[in-house]
Amino acid sequence: MNIGVIGLGYWGPNLVRNFLNHEHVNRVVCCDLDEKQLISIRKKYNNVVITQDANVIFEDPSIDAVAIVTPIHTHFKLAKQALLKGKHILVEKPFTASVSDAMELIELAESKNLKISVDHTFLYTPAVEKIKELVMAGEIGKILYFDSTRINLGLFQTDVNVIWDLVPHDFSIMNYVLDKKPLSVRAMGADHVGSGLENIAYVHIDFGDNLIAHFHVNWLSPVKIRQILIGGSKRMILYNDMENSEKIKIFDKGISLKTGEEKYQQLVNYRLGDVRSPLLNNSEALSSMISDFIDSIISNKATRSSAYDGLAVVQLLEATQESIKNKGKEIYL
């Protein structure tokens, strides 16, 4: 299989490395407008082909798939060009800048029997895989809430706000772990630098049946936090991505309600049990995602992070943005 990679900024070279290491990849063609990036990638991997013209990739009939690792406003145009030329695509998150763009790409891919995968790499991390396993096994019980914090000082983006930059990670994890369709979104955000782009936001998602999710993203935090807390009726999970050795902790803690002598009385009993940290494998998430993408092409099946997963995240992003523009109005999905 021959692969084209368009965009060699921060993330692109990582994709190039993993494609080159895959047993089913013969050749990688790298494209970027910046000649310095091309020279840099050529120094690292002297067997890659380099070009500043994306059409070289699109017009090459030997290239089977294209990875698009460029700013979000370019995703739709480049993805559509690749699909029209009969190539499978892997698109950096978020999938597209609008739901309508995502739907058009999905319809085009399906009409040509081509695969779309979205680079929600966190779905392939050993930590998220373990969380999914625990939830599916019923060890957490009924999920009560999903609480995420992703904050740091910078980096301020010039083309997207903090929501489109950071929240896609956690929206994709939430959708994968909960496997439930959200009912509505409410959000508040603020722009403190006058760029017109929010640098801090709080997002609330309602699933019904008392299941809620909350997200805090911030480019103005003095500390860096990457943390998800999942509360269940049996146990609770803390996922701290900043930890090196114990990214997941399972708390055997919770409450039980007992009705008092009077009908209106309820007594809360606290359960304080052990805390354990499960052993996680050392596999690289990006390598697993690349393998899933290539296997989806060979086996004609959907990936863990398919176009529809990317679409679901974009739907939440659009609703979040609409709510912020309307001062926290509840947006129904």
N, C-alpha and C positions, 0 to 999 in steps of 0.2 A: 504494500500500500504506500502511496506517495501523499504527502501532506503539505499543505501550504499554511504558513503562519503569518498573519497580517497584524503588525504592531509589536514592536520590540522594546517597549518601555520597561516598567517595573516587572510586570507579570509574564510578558511574552517569552523572555529567555527561559523561564522555568518550564513553560510548555514545550519549547524547542528541545530542551534537555530530556524531558520525559518521552517525547515522541522518538527521539533518536535512540533511546534505551529500550524501546519496545520491539519485541521480536518480529512483529508483523509490519514494521515500517521500514521501507527501503530508502526513501529519500525525503528530505525536508527542504522546502523552498521558503526563505524568509523575506518578508517585505516590510519596509519602513521608509517613511519620507526622509528621516534623518540619516545621513550617510555615516555619521559617527556610530550610530547604533548598529548599522550593518557591518562596519569594520570590526566593532567589538564582538559581535556574535560570530563572525568569521574567524577571529583569533581564538575563540574558545572551541569552536567546532569547524575545523577546516573542510569538512565534507558537506557542509550545507551550501545551497545555492542562494545567492542574495540578489535582490532587485528593489528598486524604488517605485516600481510600477505594479500595482495590484492586478492590472489586466494581464500581466505575464502569468499570474497564477490562475486567473479565471479562464484564460484562453488555452491553457495547457491541458489537453485531453487526458494526460497520464496522471494528473492530480485527482485523487479520489475524494479528499475532504479538506476543508479549510477551517482553521481556527481564527476567530476574529477577536483580537485583543486590543481594541481601540476605544476612544471615548464614546460614551453612550449615544451621542447624537449621530454617530456614523454607523451604528450597528445595523439599522434597517437597510440602508442603501447597500452596504457591503454584503450583508447576508442575502439579500434578494438577488444581487448579481451572481453570487456563488450558486444559489439554488437554480437560477435560470440556466446556468451552465452545467447543471446536473451533478453538483457536488454536495456531499453531506457537510453539515456545519456544526462547529462548537463555538458558542458565543459567550464572551465574558459577561458576568453579571453586572447590572441587571440586563435581562434579555433584550428589551427595547425601551424606548422612551414613552411608549403609549400602548394601551391595550389593543387599539385598532391595528397598529403596526405588527404586534405579536400575532394577532389573528390572521393577518394577511400572509405572514411568513409560514404559519402552520398550514394554512390551506394550500399554499404553493408547494410546500414540501410533501404533503400528503398526495397531492395530484401527481407528483413526479416520483413517489415512493422513495423519498430521501429522508434521512434522519437528522433531527435537530437535537442537540444537547446543550444545556446551559451550564456554565461553569460555577455551580454552587458547590465549591470544593469542600465546604464544611460537612456536607452530607456523607463524605467519604472518610472523615477523620475517625480514628478508633474510638474516640470519646463519644461522638454522636452515634456511632454504630452501637456502642454499648448501651447508651441511653434508650435507643429504639428497641433493643433486645429486652431490656428490663421492663419497658412499658408494655411490649407485646406479650411478655410472659406473665403479666399481671402482678409483678412484684411491687409496683407502686400503688396499685389499686386504682380507683377512679381519680382521674386527673382533675384537680381543683383550680390550679392556676399555673401560668407560665410567665415568669418574670425575668426580663433581660436588661442588662446594663452594658453598653458598649461606648466608653468614653475615653478621651485622651486630649492632649493639647495639640491641635492641628491634626492632620495637614489640611488647611483650607483649600477647597477645590474651586476652580474658576468656572466650571460648567454645570456642576450639580450641587445641591445642598446636602446637608448632613444626613437627611433621610435617604436620598437615593444613593449616597455613598456607603453608609454603614448598615442601615436597617435590612437590606436584602439578605445579608448573612443570617440574621436572626429570624426573619420571616420564613426563609427556606427551611431552617432547622425546625421551627415551630410547625410548619405544614407537614414536614416529614415525620416528626415524632408524634404529633397529635392525630394526624390523618383525619381531620374534621374540617368542615367548611365553615368559615367565620360568617357571622350574621351582619355585623356592623363595625365601623371604625370611627373613633373620635381622636383628634390630635390637636396639640398646641405646639407652636414653635416661635422662635424669635431670631431676628437678624441683628447682631450687635456691632457689625462692622460696616453697615450701609451698602453691602454688595447686592442686596436683593435676594440673597440666598440664606435660608435659615441655617444657623450654626449650632442650634440646640433644639431638641424636640422631645415631646412626650407623646406616646401613642398608646391608645387603649383599644383593645379588640374584644368584642363580645361574641361568644359562641352559643349563648343560651345555656340552659340547664346549670346555671351558676358557674360555668367555666369562663374565666376571663384571662386575658394576656395583656401584659404591660411592657413597654419598651422605652428606655431612656438612652438617647444618643446625644453626644456633646463633643464639640471640637474645642471647648474652652475649659476643660477640666485640668487641674494641676497634676492629677494622677491618671494612669492608664488602667482601666478595668475592663475585663472581658469575662462576663459572668452571667450564667443562666441558673435560675432557681425554679425547679418544678415541684409543686406540691401535690401529693396524692393522699388518698384516704388511708393508705397503709404506710407508705414511706415517703421521704422527700429526697430529691437529688440536687446537689450543688455541682455545677460544671464551671470550673475556673480555668479558662484557657491560658492564663498567665502562669499556672503551676507547671513545673517540668515533670514531676514524677507522679503526683496524685491529682490529676485533672478532674476526676469524678469522686465525689464522696456521697455515700448513701446513708441517710439518717433514718434510723428506726425510731422516729419520733412522730407524734401527732396528738390528736385529741379524740375523745369520745363523748357523746352527749347522753346524759341520763336525766329522765324526767323526774322532777321532784314531787313532793306530796301534793302540791297544788298544780293544776293543769298548766298554768302559765309559767311555772318554774322549770328551768333547765339547768342542770349542773354540768359544768365542763370538767372532764377528767383528762389530765395530761399523761401521755405515755412517753417516757424517756428511756430509749433503748440505746443500742450500740451504734457506732459510726464505723463504716468500713469503706475502703477504697479498692475497687476491683482492679486486677491487673489488665492492662491494655497492651495490645500488640504494637509493634514499632513500624508498621507499614506507613508509607508516605501517602497522604490523601490524594495528592495530585496524580501520582502514579496510578492509584486505584481508579481515579476518575478517567484518565486517559485509556486505561484498559477497558473500562466499561463502555466508553465511547466507541472504541475500535471493535469491541465484541458486538455492540449493537448493530454495527454496519455488517459485520460478517454473518451474524446470526439473525439479522432482520428482527430485532426486538427493541423495545424502548429502554432508555437508560434510567438509572435512579433519579437523575435530574433531567427530565425530558423537557420538551418545548412546553408542555402543559404545566409542568412545575414552574417553569420560568414565567409563563402567563399568569399563574396564580399569584406570584410575587408582584408582578407589575400591576395587577388589579388592586392589590393591597396598597402599593405605593401611590397609585393614582387617587385612591379613596383617601389616603392619609393627607396627600397634598390638598385635595379639595376641602377636607375638614379644616385644615390649618387656614386656608384662605377664607373660610367662613367662620372663623373664631371658635373652633371646636365643635362645630355642628356635627351631629351623628349622621354618618353616611352609610346607608344600607347597601349591602352587596347582593 
